[in-house]
Amino acid sequence: MKVYIADEAGFCFGVKRALNLIARLNEKNQNVQIFGQLIHNRTVLKNLEKKGIGYIESLEELDPGKKLVIRTHGIPKDVESELRKQNIDILDATCPFVKKIHRIVEKIDGKKIRVVIVGDGNHPEVIAAKSYAPGADVINSVAEAEKIKKSKTIGVVAQTTLNSDFFKKIVPVLLDNAEKIEIHNTICHATRIRQKAIKKLAPQVDFVIVVGGKRSSNTRKLFEIALEKNPNTFLIEKSSDLYNLDFIDRVSFFKSVGITAGASTPPDEIEKIKGFFNNLENIEKEIKNGRTKRNFQH
């Protein structure tokens, strides 16, 4: 089987930066805790836990004896203010592109302009961004955009991992509800080029594998985009999910596979998946000879 990797896949700048910051602290034997899940990838989180680096979800869980690392998605403004008020030792690993949204949202709100954030209102990145303009509207569909209250001016930003094509659909709808609109395309460069790469690759192969955390917004968007271009698209969290006879039976007759990965997927997972398909025939024989069957979800 021919194996193709999308031109852009896996770790992005923000994830690499955060992991490097934590690695430096670990090298110094510094006790570390993370506010929220650093990134949405269970493999990476488990590796951090093995090193004694866990995460907390609230201020009540805070251990003042440990250095606190703020996750890549950021935290609400009031929570960060409280931490600094308590003189907690903080290392801010928020992705710089996410911090940029905070500044833009705060600036728009300061001008008394209606703020609209396009993205998932339940995602930690969007929750943090909204805290810089508490009255902001969060929308994630054309229908929600149509219901935005008419205003003289609307300032709109996007979740960094938003589908670029979706953002292009939303903006004209918002324009119907305003005399003027300030558009800030805050979808990060890594997201754009990964989406562009899978759009190109997906139609050229027999099937597609998208690997990344189930809670990862950018991974989900890659899956949705690939699925539009190729109905034979599968979403997995890690390479071991592939070791399943039902799945193998579905894809073994294909001649080519395209692989892409979310921005928080480690590069070694991509290599393991590549190796799996390069050695698919032998792996199938091994599984049929008694290896444990694992569940697989399409």
Backbone torsions as a table, in degrees:
resi	resn	phi	psi	omega
1	MET	NA	135.8	177.6
2	LYS	-82.0	132.5	-176.9
3	VAL	-114.7	126.8	179.3
4	TYR	-122.4	132.4	176.6
5	ILE	-101.8	134.5	177.2
6	ALA	-55.9	146.6	-177.0
7	ASP	-55.5	-32.4	177.3
8	GLU	-129.7	123.3	-178.9
9	ALA	-160.6	152.7	175.6
10	GLY	85.9	-160.6	-172.8
11	PHE	-43.6	133.6	174.2
12	CYS	-101.2	176.7	-178.8
13	PHE	-57.1	-47.3	-176.1
14	GLY	-61.9	-39.9	179.4
15	VAL	-69.4	-46.3	179.0
16	LYS	-58.2	-44.2	-179.1
17	ARG	-60.1	-47.2	-178.3
18	ALA	-63.1	-44.8	-178.9
19	LEU	-67.0	-35.6	177.5
20	ASN	-66.8	-39.8	178.6
21	LEU	-61.8	-43.7	-179.9
22	ILE	-68.8	-37.8	179.2
23	ALA	-60.7	-38.7	179.3
24	ARG	-65.5	-40.1	178.1
25	LEU	-65.3	-40.3	-178.6
26	ASN	-65.6	-37.1	178.8
27	GLU	-63.9	-28.3	179.7
28	LYS	-88.9	7.0	-179.4
29	ASN	58.1	34.3	179.9
30	GLN	-87.7	134.9	177.0
31	ASN	-70.5	128.3	-173.1
32	VAL	-130.2	142.5	169.1
33	GLN	-134.2	152.0	-177.0
34	ILE	-114.0	136.8	176.5
35	PHE	-83.8	103.8	-175.6
36	GLY	82.1	171.1	177.4
37	GLN	-67.6	125.1	-176.6
38	LEU	-52.7	-49.5	175.2
39	ILE	-142.8	167.0	-179.8
40	HIS	-93.6	72.7	175.9
41	ASN	-149.8	114.2	-173.6
42	ARG	-65.7	-33.7	179.4
43	THR	-62.4	-46.5	179.7
44	VAL	-65.0	-42.5	-179.4
45	LEU	-63.5	-39.0	178.7
46	LYS	-66.0	-39.0	178.3
47	ASN	-63.8	-37.1	177.1
48	LEU	-67.3	-40.7	179.5
49	GLU	-62.2	-36.9	178.6
50	LYS	-61.8	-25.5	178.9
51	LYS	-92.5	6.4	179.4
52	GLY	83.0	16.0	-178.6
53	ILE	-107.6	101.5	179.1
54	GLY	-103.7	-172.6	179.4
55	TYR	-134.9	155.7	178.8
56	ILE	-116.3	159.6	-178.8
57	GLU	-114.1	-9.0	-178.1
58	SER	-150.7	164.5	179.2
59	LEU	-64.3	-28.2	-178.7
60	GLU	-64.1	-26.6	-178.3
61	GLU	-86.4	-3.7	-173.0
62	LEU	-61.5	132.4	173.2
63	ASP	-105.2	104.2	-176.0
64	PRO	-62.5	-12.3	180.0
65	GLY	-85.4	-3.7	-179.1
66	LYS	-114.9	151.9	174.8
67	LYS	-74.3	133.7	-177.3
68	LEU	-100.8	122.2	178.0
69	VAL	-101.3	126.3	177.8
70	ILE	-82.8	130.9	-176.1
71	ARG	-59.3	164.3	-177.9
72	THR	-62.5	-29.1	-178.1
73	HIS	-78.2	-9.6	-178.4
74	GLY	83.4	171.7	177.4
75	ILE	-132.6	160.8	-179.8
76	PRO	-58.1	148.9	-176.5
77	LYS	-57.2	-43.3	-177.5
78	ASP	-67.3	-33.5	179.1
79	VAL	-68.6	-44.0	178.7
80	GLU	-63.4	-39.9	178.9
81	SER	-61.6	-40.6	179.9
82	GLU	-65.9	-40.3	178.8
83	LEU	-61.8	-44.3	-179.3
84	ARG	-69.8	-32.2	177.4
85	LYS	-63.9	-34.3	180.0
86	GLN	-85.9	4.0	-179.8
87	ASN	57.3	36.9	176.4
88	ILE	-70.6	139.0	178.4
89	ASP	-71.9	109.4	-172.5
90	ILE	-117.7	140.8	167.1
91	LEU	-121.6	117.0	-175.1
92	ASP	-89.0	106.4	179.6
93	ALA	-100.2	15.5	176.6
94	THR	-57.1	134.2	179.0
95	CYS	-57.0	132.7	179.9
96	PRO	-56.0	-31.0	179.2
97	PHE	-71.9	-29.0	175.2
98	VAL	-73.4	-42.2	177.5
99	LYS	-60.3	-33.4	178.6
100	LYS	-61.5	-40.2	178.0
101	ILE	-62.3	-41.1	178.3
102	HIS	-56.3	-45.8	-178.4
103	ARG	-65.5	-41.8	-178.6
104	ILE	-66.1	-46.5	-179.3
105	VAL	-61.0	-44.6	-179.6
106	GLU	-63.7	-39.6	-179.5
107	LYS	-67.1	-43.8	179.1
108	ILE	-62.6	-45.5	-179.1
109	ASP	-62.6	-35.5	179.6
110	GLY	-66.2	-22.3	178.3
111	LYS	-90.2	8.9	179.7
112	LYS	62.0	32.9	177.6
113	ILE	-101.6	141.2	178.4
114	ARG	-63.5	128.5	-179.5
115	VAL	-101.0	131.9	174.5
116	VAL	-122.8	124.3	177.0
117	ILE	-107.1	121.5	178.6
118	VAL	-94.9	115.3	-178.2
119	GLY	165.1	-172.7	-178.1
120	ASP	-83.8	112.1	-177.2
121	GLY	-62.6	-17.1	179.8
122	ASN	-95.3	-3.6	-178.4
123	HIS	-81.8	139.3	-177.5
124	PRO	-57.6	-32.3	178.8
125	GLU	-63.8	-44.0	-178.2
126	VAL	-71.8	-38.2	177.7
127	ILE	-60.0	-43.3	179.1
128	ALA	-66.3	-43.0	-179.2
129	ALA	-62.6	-41.6	-178.4
130	LYS	-64.5	-27.1	-178.7
131	SER	-65.3	-17.7	178.4
132	TYR	-87.9	-3.8	173.7
133	ALA	-155.1	77.5	-173.5
134	PRO	-50.9	-27.6	-179.0
135	GLY	-88.6	6.4	-177.4
136	ALA	-64.6	149.7	173.2
137	ASP	-94.4	134.2	175.8
138	VAL	-111.0	123.9	-179.1
139	ILE	-128.0	151.8	-179.2
140	ASN	-142.7	23.6	177.5
141	SER	-159.8	161.3	177.2
142	VAL	-63.3	-39.2	-179.8
143	ALA	-60.3	-41.0	178.5
144	GLU	-69.0	-34.0	178.2
145	ALA	-65.6	-36.5	-179.4
146	GLU	-67.3	-24.1	-177.3
147	LYS	-91.1	-1.8	179.6
148	ILE	-61.6	134.7	-179.9
149	LYS	-61.3	135.5	-179.9
150	LYS	-61.8	135.8	-178.1
151	SER	-141.8	158.2	177.3
152	LYS	-64.7	-43.9	-180.0
153	THR	-136.6	139.6	174.8
154	ILE	-124.5	133.3	173.8
155	GLY	-106.8	123.2	-174.8
156	VAL	-120.3	135.7	175.3
157	VAL	-127.7	165.3	-178.8
158	ALA	-123.3	145.2	169.8
159	GLN	-55.6	140.9	-173.1
160	THR	-60.0	-24.8	-175.9
161	THR	-104.1	15.0	-177.3
162	LEU	-66.1	151.2	173.7
163	ASN	-67.4	121.3	-176.5
164	SER	-58.2	-41.4	-179.8
165	ASP	-65.1	-36.2	178.7
166	PHE	-65.1	-41.5	178.9
167	PHE	-61.9	-38.6	179.1
168	LYS	-65.8	-27.8	177.8
169	LYS	-77.7	-35.0	-176.0
170	ILE	-71.4	-42.3	-173.5
171	VAL	-56.2	-48.0	179.2
172	PRO	-61.6	-32.0	178.5
173	VAL	-66.9	-42.2	178.5
174	LEU	-65.1	-34.5	-179.1
175	LEU	-62.0	-26.6	177.8
176	ASP	-68.6	-17.1	-177.5
177	ASN	-109.0	16.1	-179.1
178	ALA	-151.7	151.2	174.5
179	GLU	-76.0	-31.4	-178.1
180	LYS	-142.4	145.3	178.9
181	ILE	-134.8	130.6	174.8
182	GLU	-95.9	114.3	-177.8
183	ILE	-101.6	122.5	176.2
184	HIS	-118.5	102.2	-179.4
185	ASN	-78.4	88.7	-175.1
186	THR	-95.0	12.9	171.5
187	ILE	-65.8	125.3	-172.6
188	CYS	-71.1	157.9	-176.4
189	HIS	-60.0	-40.0	-179.4
190	ALA	-60.6	-40.7	178.4
191	THR	-64.2	-45.8	-177.4
192	ARG	-61.2	-47.2	-175.5
193	ILE	-72.3	-30.0	176.1
194	ARG	-69.4	-40.9	177.8
195	GLN	-65.3	-41.8	178.8
196	LYS	-63.0	-40.3	-177.7
197	ALA	-65.5	-41.8	-178.4
198	ILE	-75.6	-28.7	173.8
199	LYS	-60.2	-38.4	-179.4
200	LYS	-74.1	-42.5	-173.8
201	LEU	-77.1	-43.4	-171.7
202	ALA	-51.4	-44.3	-178.8
203	PRO	-72.6	-11.9	-174.7
204	GLN	-93.9	-4.9	-178.0
205	VAL	-122.9	165.4	-179.1
206	ASP	-73.0	-36.1	176.4
207	PHE	-152.8	164.6	-174.7
208	VAL	-126.9	139.6	172.5
209	ILE	-112.9	125.0	175.0
210	VAL	-112.2	122.5	-177.6
211	VAL	-116.0	133.4	179.1
212	GLY	168.3	171.0	-178.6
213	GLY	-64.7	144.1	180.0
214	LYS	-65.2	-25.4	179.8
215	ARG	-93.0	1.3	-177.3
216	SER	-80.3	118.5	-179.6
217	SER	-63.4	-45.3	-176.9
218	ASN	-68.1	-32.8	177.2
219	THR	-66.3	-44.0	178.6
220	ARG	-59.7	-40.0	179.1
221	LYS	-65.5	-40.1	177.7
222	LEU	-61.9	-41.0	178.6
223	PHE	-62.4	-46.0	-178.7
224	GLU	-63.1	-41.4	179.6
225	ILE	-66.2	-44.6	179.5
226	ALA	-63.2	-40.2	-178.4
227	LEU	-63.8	-34.4	177.3
228	GLU	-64.7	-34.2	-177.0
229	LYS	-90.9	-22.3	-177.1
230	ASN	-151.1	112.2	-177.9
231	PRO	-64.7	-18.2	178.7
232	ASN	-93.0	64.9	-178.5
233	THR	-118.8	133.8	-176.6
234	PHE	-124.7	139.9	178.4
235	LEU	-109.7	125.3	178.4
236	ILE	-130.1	161.3	177.7
237	GLU	-94.0	-31.9	-177.4
238	LYS	-155.3	164.3	-174.6
239	SER	-59.8	-33.3	-178.1
240	SER	-64.2	-19.6	178.3
241	ASP	-65.1	-18.0	-176.8
242	LEU	-78.0	-18.9	-174.6
243	TYR	-79.2	73.6	-175.2
244	ASN	-148.2	125.9	-175.5
245	LEU	-64.2	-36.4	179.2
246	ASP	-60.0	-44.9	178.8
247	PHE	-65.7	-46.9	-178.2
248	ILE	-59.2	-40.3	178.4
249	ASP	-61.8	-30.7	-177.7
250	ARG	-76.9	-26.4	-173.3
251	VAL	-117.1	-8.9	-172.9
252	SER	-62.7	-25.1	-179.1
253	PHE	-85.1	-8.8	178.3
254	PHE	-71.9	156.5	-177.9
255	LYS	-103.1	-17.6	-177.5
256	SER	-149.2	148.9	178.3
257	VAL	-134.3	140.5	174.4
258	GLY	-109.3	138.3	-177.1
259	ILE	-122.5	131.6	170.7
260	THR	-134.9	166.3	-175.8
261	ALA	-147.3	147.3	177.9
262	GLY	-64.8	164.1	-174.4
263	ALA	-67.7	-12.2	178.5
264	SER	-110.1	17.6	179.3
265	THR	-92.2	124.5	-178.9
266	PRO	-63.1	144.5	-179.7
267	PRO	-60.7	-30.0	-179.8
268	ASP	-68.5	-25.9	175.9
269	GLU	-67.4	-39.0	178.2
270	ILE	-63.3	-41.8	179.7
271	GLU	-66.1	-37.1	178.4
272	LYS	-64.7	-39.3	179.4
273	ILE	-67.9	-41.2	176.1
274	LYS	-59.4	-45.0	178.9
275	GLY	-62.8	-37.0	178.9
276	PHE	-58.1	-49.3	-176.9
277	PHE	-74.5	-27.7	175.4
278	ASN	-69.1	-22.9	-177.0
279	ASN	-120.6	26.1	-171.7
280	LEU	-57.8	-41.8	-177.0
281	GLU	-60.9	-45.0	-179.8
282	ASN	-69.7	-37.6	179.4
283	ILE	-64.4	-41.0	178.4
284	GLU	-59.6	-41.5	179.3
285	LYS	-64.8	-40.3	-179.0
286	GLU	-64.7	-42.1	179.9
287	ILE	-65.4	-41.8	180.0
288	LYS	-66.9	-20.9	178.8
289	ASN	-89.3	12.8	172.0
290	GLY	125.2	2.2	178.7
291	ARG	-70.4	150.7	-176.6
292	THR	-64.3	134.0	177.9
293	LYS	-83.3	132.9	-179.9
294	ARG	-110.8	154.9	177.7
295	ASN	-72.4	148.6	179.4
296	PHE	-139.5	134.2	-179.0
297	GLN	-116.1	137.4	175.8
298	HIS	-88.4	NA	NA
